Amino acid sequence: MADRAHLQLHRRKLHDRSIALVLVGMVLLMPPVVGVGLIEGDIAGIPIPLLYVFVVWTLLIIGAAALSRPLRDSEDLVSSQDAPDNSD
C-alpha cells in the first residue's frame, strides 16, 4: 500500500511540474514580458525579439519532452496496479 501512495505522490509531483511548465511558458510569452521587442539589435542577423520567442519556445518543447516520459511511465504503473489480478 505504501508503494501505491508513493507512486501517486510521484505522479502528482510530475503533474504539478507539467502545469508549472505551462504557466511559466505563458508568463514568458505574454506581451508585456515580450516587451523585449523594444530592444534594438540583432544577434547573428536575427532580431533579438524573434530570437527570444524561439529560444523560449525551444526550451518549453525540451521541458515538455523531459516531462512526458516520466508522466507516461507513471500512468502505466498506476494503471497496471489498478488492473485486477486474474491469477485465480
Residue pairs with C-beta under 8 A, 6 or more apart in sequence:
4 81
7 74
7 77
7 78
7 81
8 78
10 74
11 71
11 74
11 75
11 78
14 67
14 70
14 71
14 74
15 71
17 67
18 64
18 67
18 71
21 60
21 63
21 64
21 67
24 60
25 56
25 60
27 33
28 56
29 53
29 56
29 57
34 49
34 52
34 53
36 48
36 49
36 52
37 49
39 48
39 49
40 48
41 47
41 48
42 48
42 51
43 51
